[in-house]
Amino acid sequence: MSLQLTPEQLLRAYALGIFPMARNRHDARLFWIDPENRGVLPLDQFHLSRSLKKSLKKDLFAVRCDTAFEEVMKRCAEATADRPETWINDEITRLFVELHQVGITHSVETWANGELVGGLYGLSLGGAFFGESMFSRTDDASKVALAHLVARLRKGGYTLLDVQFVTDHLARFGAVEIPRRDYLVQLAAALERRAVFHCDLGGAEVLALLSSQSSTQIS
């Protein structure tokens, strides 16, 4: 009988620059991923579009952290018309939920009329945050969650936001690919830092944190 992966083993893997994925949500096996090029979203280069800035100002959603972590993971794992398969299986869910119970994994959630309509989750180690997945059930729900995440990481002293792979969606916010060797240098430096994941951040402070970067990032 094979032994289950432990949360401690998972953390060691992330610290080495590798992460697990399943072929699909129904496959119990995990595969370790170590891409030649890694997706990162430089926190000082987050692209705050005018439309997203308007959405943040309007307070379209109630934004919460860590109040529905497992539900966020389940929504991220669901099949949708745009994403018929996902890589989040029961084993990944188990591990991340266990790590959430000790404050290492976090969710940023967007709520409307008492309903969870968007969000994201990830893992925090030192000054590195590993963004795993996001979901949206209404316009701008995941975009607002991402903006809130970036603001929290900037305030908390993080230096690395790992997004694994760059999609067209993430590229709009400033995500780029960097070679593995450069990623490992950034990761090593981030792991040496002490950072704080801030949950209690209001909308006005989020806007201030995101607007404090160069105006050339806003278009």
N, C-alpha and C positions, 0 to 999 in steps of 0.2 A: 504494500500500500504506500502510495507516495505521500510525502509530508507536505502539509500546507505551508505556503510562504508566510513568513511572519512580518508584522509591521516594521520591525527592526531591520530585517533584510531589505525590505522595500526602501527604507530611508537610506541605507548604505548604497543601494543601487542609484538612487537619485543623486547622492553626493559624488558618485563616480561618473555621472553624466548619462546614465541609461535609464530607460523607463519601460514599463510593461504595456502591452496591448494584446487584446484578443482578436482573432480573425473576425468574429462577429459576437453579438451579445449572447448567443446561444452556445458558443464554444467555451468549454470549461478551461481550455489550455491558455497559458500566457506565453507571449514571446517578448524577449528583451530587444528593445530598439535602440540603436546607437547610430543615428544618421550622420552621413558625412557633412551635411550642412544643416545647421540648427536654426529654427525660427525664434527670434527674440523681438520684443517690442521695447525699444529704448525708452525708458520712463521720461527722459527729458525731451523726447521728440514725438510724444503722443499728438496725433493730428486731431484737433478738436474742430470739427466742421461747424459752420454757422448753424446748420439745421440741428445738429446735436446740442449745440450750446442753447438754442431756443428751447429744445425739449427739456433740458436740465433746468432752465429758468422757469418753465411752466409747471414744474413739479408734477409731471404726468403720473408718476408712480411713487408709491411709498417704498423706499429702499431700506432693506434690512440685511444684517449679516448674521450668519450662523443660527438662524431660527428654524430653518427647514432644510438642513444640509442633505439628509438622505433623500428627501423628495426632489431636490435639485438634481442629484445624481440620477435618480430614476427618470426624470424628465429628459435629461441629457442622453440617456440610453435608449429612449423611445424611438421607434421608427417614425419618420415623417415622409411626406411626399417628396421633399427636397433631399432627404437623407434616409433612404430605405434601410441602411445598415449602419450600426455603430460598433465601436470596439470595446464598449464598457460592459463587461460580463459580471456575473455574481461575485466572482473572486475579487475583482478590482473594487467593486462596491463594498464588500466586506472589509477589505484592508483600509480603504479610505474612511469608512465609518468608524472603525476602531481608532484610527489616528485622529479623527475629529473629536472623539471622546476625551483625548488628552491635549486638545488645542493645537494640533499641528496642521490639520486641513481646515479650510474655510470655504464658506459660500457667501456670495453677494447675490441678493434676491430682489427682484422687482415685483411689486404687488399692485393690483388695481381692484378696487371694490372688494377687498378681502381675499382675492384670488391670486395665486402665484402664477405670473404670466411670463416671467423670464428670469434668467440668472446664470451664474457660472460657479465653478468650484475649482480649487487647486490646493497645492501643498506648499507649506512654508518651511524653509530651512535657512537659518541665519538671515542674510540679506537677499536671499533668492526666493522668488515665488514662481512655482511651476503651474501655470494655467493649464488645466486639463480639458475642459469642455464647457460649452455654453448652450443655452437654448432660448428660444423666443416663441411666444404664442400670440404676440401682437406687435405692431410696429414700434421700433425703437426700444423694446424691453431689454434685449441683450446689450444693445449699444450703451444704454444708460448704466447697466450693471458694469460693463467694462470701464466706462469713464469713472465710476465710483471706485472700482478696484485700483485703477492707476492713481487716483488721488490719495487713497489710503496707503498705497505703497510709497508714494513720494513723501507723504507726511511721516511714515514710519521708519524711513531711512533705508529702504530697500534699494538695491542697485541693479538687480537683474529680474526681468519678467520673461520667463521662458514660455514660449507658446508652441514649442515642438516643431510645427510645420507652418509655413506661411500660406494662407489661403487668400483668395482675392478679397474676401471680406476683411481679414486682418490687415492686409496690405493697405487698405484705406485709412487705417488708424496709425500707420507708420511701422508696421512689422517688417522686418528684413531677415534675410538669411545670412548667417556667418559660418565660416568653416569650423569644423569640429575643434581644431586646435585653439582657435580664438575663443570659442565658446567655453572650453575647459579653463582657459585663463580667467575669463570673467566669472565663471562659476566658483573657482578656487578663491578669488578675491571676495565674492559675495558671501561665501560660507564662513569667512572670518569675521563678518560683521554681526552686530547685534541689532536686530530690527524688531519693530512692534507692529502687529497688524491691528489697525484702529477700526473698531466697529462703530463707535459713536461719532460719526461725522455727519454734519448737517449739509443740506444742499448748497447753502451759501458758501460754506467752507470748501466744498468740493469744487465749485466754480472758481473760487479764488485760487485754489491750488493748481487747477488746470490752466487758468488764464495767466498765471505768473510766468509761463514759459514764453519763448519768443513769439511775437505776433505773426511771424512768418509761418507758424504752424497752424494758423487759423485762416481758413479760406472758404 
